Amino acid sequence: MFKNFSKHQLALSFFMVLIGFLQAYNHWGERTTLSLFFLTSSILLLLLSIIGLFVYRKRQISNA
């Protein structure tokens, strides 16, 4: 899953996490269910992005 990804894809994933958290904040008062969906999906995507960052760093170190 994390074998073939670029630096740009990794940066975009962190940007998408930011958008997800902003959407969760935006819908917090009116639509709580939608807000919780954005919050949980953003947390999941954040965890996957952090794992991807570790894999990318490890790949860069092993290629050097």
Backbone bond lengths (Angstrom), bond angles and torsions (degrees), N, CA, C in turn:
res aa  C-N    CA-C-N  psi(-1)  N-CA   C-N-CA  omega(-1)  CA-C   N-CA-C  phi
1 M - - - 1.446 - - 1.524 110.99 -
2 F 1.322 116.86 -39.25 1.458 120.44 -176.65 1.524 112.50 -102.74
3 K 1.319 118.94 14.67 1.458 119.94 -174.43 1.523 113.13 -76.30
4 N 1.304 117.26 -43.38 1.460 120.06 -173.57 1.523 110.74 -118.61
5 F 1.312 115.96 82.15 1.461 120.23 174.37 1.520 108.25 -139.56
6 S 1.305 115.11 153.05 1.461 120.05 -175.04 1.524 110.29 -104.35
7 K 1.319 114.28 174.32 1.467 120.38 178.17 1.527 110.63 -65.45
8 H 1.328 117.27 -33.94 1.460 121.23 -179.67 1.526 111.19 -68.37
9 Q 1.328 117.06 -39.26 1.458 120.06 177.61 1.522 111.17 -65.41
10 L 1.305 116.83 -36.25 1.459 121.06 177.91 1.526 110.70 -66.76
11 A 1.328 117.21 -41.74 1.464 120.83 177.98 1.536 110.58 -65.91
12 L 1.320 117.21 -39.12 1.465 120.54 178.41 1.526 111.69 -66.01
13 S 1.317 117.03 -33.50 1.467 118.53 179.32 1.526 110.92 -66.12
14 F 1.351 118.09 -39.69 1.455 120.18 176.96 1.536 110.89 -67.98
15 F 1.323 116.93 -33.32 1.463 120.66 175.99 1.533 110.92 -66.40
16 M 1.333 116.68 -39.17 1.465 120.35 177.89 1.528 111.52 -67.30
17 V 1.324 116.67 -33.45 1.460 120.14 175.68 1.523 109.69 -63.71
18 L 1.315 116.87 -43.64 1.462 120.87 178.04 1.527 110.86 -60.61
19 I 1.313 117.22 -43.32 1.467 120.70 178.25 1.520 110.62 -63.61
20 G 1.324 117.54 -39.54 1.463 120.44 178.38 1.516 112.28 -63.75
21 F 1.336 117.10 -42.76 1.460 119.64 177.66 1.526 111.62 -65.94
22 L 1.327 116.91 -37.15 1.464 119.70 177.45 1.527 111.63 -67.04
23 Q 1.328 117.12 -37.63 1.463 120.34 176.24 1.528 111.07 -65.57
24 A 1.333 116.32 -39.80 1.470 119.55 178.03 1.520 110.48 -63.40
25 Y 1.311 116.94 -40.89 1.466 120.58 178.05 1.528 111.30 -66.98
26 N 1.313 116.59 -37.84 1.454 121.69 -177.67 1.534 111.79 -66.39
27 H 1.334 117.53 -37.53 1.463 121.36 -176.18 1.531 112.80 -97.29
28 W 1.314 118.90 11.43 1.466 120.62 -172.03 1.527 112.96 -64.76
29 G 1.302 119.40 -44.09 1.460 120.77 -175.19 1.515 113.30 -77.28
30 E 1.327 118.23 -35.93 1.454 121.60 -172.29 1.523 112.60 -90.98
31 R 1.311 115.85 -53.76 1.468 121.38 -173.97 1.528 108.97 -118.71
32 T 1.296 115.79 90.30 1.461 120.29 -174.29 1.529 111.23 -68.67
33 T 1.327 118.19 -38.01 1.461 120.75 -178.78 1.525 110.78 -65.18
34 L 1.306 117.11 -44.57 1.455 120.91 177.75 1.520 110.66 -64.33
35 S 1.300 116.92 -38.50 1.458 121.41 178.39 1.522 111.11 -64.29
36 L 1.323 117.57 -42.72 1.462 120.44 177.96 1.525 111.75 -66.10
37 F 1.337 116.96 -34.24 1.464 120.06 175.36 1.521 110.72 -63.33
38 F 1.328 117.32 -47.58 1.459 120.33 178.38 1.526 111.41 -63.27
39 L 1.315 117.37 -37.52 1.460 121.34 -179.71 1.527 111.34 -66.27
40 T 1.331 117.43 -48.09 1.462 119.64 -178.79 1.526 111.88 -68.84
41 S 1.325 117.46 -38.86 1.462 118.78 178.55 1.524 111.25 -68.90
42 S 1.317 117.73 -33.46 1.466 120.48 177.38 1.519 111.30 -69.14
43 I 1.319 116.90 -38.40 1.463 119.90 177.29 1.518 110.32 -65.50
44 L 1.328 117.61 -41.79 1.460 121.10 177.33 1.523 111.23 -63.12
45 L 1.316 116.92 -44.37 1.456 120.61 178.48 1.524 111.35 -66.16
46 L 1.325 117.93 -34.57 1.462 121.16 176.50 1.521 110.87 -64.14
47 L 1.323 117.24 -43.10 1.460 120.45 177.93 1.522 111.21 -63.25
48 L 1.324 117.11 -42.70 1.465 120.22 177.68 1.527 111.50 -65.29
49 S 1.305 117.65 -36.02 1.467 120.96 178.35 1.523 111.47 -67.91
50 I 1.319 116.74 -38.69 1.463 119.82 177.89 1.525 110.39 -66.64
51 I 1.333 117.02 -41.70 1.466 120.11 176.34 1.518 110.00 -62.36
52 G 1.325 116.43 -41.95 1.463 120.17 177.52 1.516 112.46 -62.65
53 L 1.323 117.19 -36.34 1.458 120.98 177.15 1.526 110.92 -64.83
54 F 1.329 117.27 -42.16 1.465 120.30 177.56 1.520 111.84 -63.99
55 V 1.334 116.49 -41.24 1.462 120.23 178.65 1.521 110.24 -65.72
56 Y 1.323 117.40 -40.73 1.465 121.40 179.06 1.530 111.27 -63.65
57 R 1.342 116.69 -42.67 1.468 120.50 178.56 1.526 111.19 -64.98
58 K 1.331 115.75 -41.95 1.462 119.50 179.93 1.531 110.67 -64.65
59 R 1.337 115.87 -38.39 1.477 120.00 178.21 1.526 110.32 -66.68
60 Q 1.332 117.83 -38.92 1.458 120.77 178.83 1.532 111.01 -66.20
61 I 1.322 117.52 -38.41 1.459 120.74 179.69 1.517 110.99 -69.39
62 S 1.330 117.16 -39.73 1.465 119.89 -178.29 1.526 112.17 -72.38
63 N 1.339 118.50 -26.26 1.458 120.82 178.62 1.528 112.74 -82.36
64 A 1.321 117.88 -16.54 1.460 120.56 -177.22 1.506 112.83 -81.75
